[in-house]
């Protein structure tokens, strides 16, 4: 088993070598560690399993190893490699954090907690309307001081390690005024169960499901197949705002080869999301389901004009019938919290097109950070 498990084992091997005074154990561990750093730490500093909470766990292990080797006076190339990897991972973590100081929930992921994250020393990025972490497939959109959006525009997992993959291409999490409003469903269990299957499914994320099928086939407890291939097509920021467009081919295995393209256009006070489901033919009947999961504790209601009010935002969806439903989300293993889900259905021949407009409600004011 590779990934974070292998790094944990190398940490144990090197630790045993230091404790026992066995230089051969230290050298063996360091040799393998140098190779794994090249594999597992991506060019943007992200951990290659693409889970923000596993990124934190790996970063903690690397910090431990660097301190251990330094304290043992093991001055070798590994300590330099570790220092470089740690700084890159701290920079990535600083860019990915939500306004409440914790991680967004992509792939197998739970909240880490601000005290633990502070110990990891995340490096806060310079203010920017758009941050692109292309090797790990995430973009951070902040068109103003109130809106904070993180989107997944990359692969679900490394091809050789699907254990923690979710079928979540083009999903996103949204915070306004420091508070999370739209979230992914999280990870509450690793036990083989219907819940485990659901939490990895496309339906558990803020994206579009076609014909009731997952973009990436997630099965068993830690398996995946037919991995969706995502492509970041546009990522730009100028005086008119931020535009990000991405697509994936996870439904190419279905009749008519449906393709999902999503465009985010963010400006001061608003985010517009365009979803287009296109195909090779326009004769087959398809269903596409948009889902938006509301964070626990956020007031959700329908306004008289038909728009949806989620805390400090108004949300309008055109191109499909949308209704509120009940769902559950998790921020950690174990308990789940009941909340609302906004679901919109479109059915018929392709293409399907949907416009979702998120705007700040009049009279809103920035709230305190740290809420969720």
Secondary structure by P-SEA (a helix, b strand, c coil): ccaaaaaaaaaaaaaaaaaaccaaaaaaaaaaaaaaaacccccccccccccaaaaaaaaaaaaaaaaaaaaaccccaaaaaaaaaaaaaaaaaaaacccccccccccccccccaaaaaaabbbbccccccccccccbbbbbbccccbbbbbbcccccccccccccccccccbbbbccccccccccccccccccaaaaaaaccccccccccccccccccccccccccbbbbbbccccccccbbbbbbbbccccccccbbbbbbbbbbcccbbbbbbbbbcccccbbbbbbbbbbbccccbbbbccccccccccbbbbbccbbbbbbbbcccccccbbbbbbbbbbbbbccccbbbbbbbbbcccccccccccc
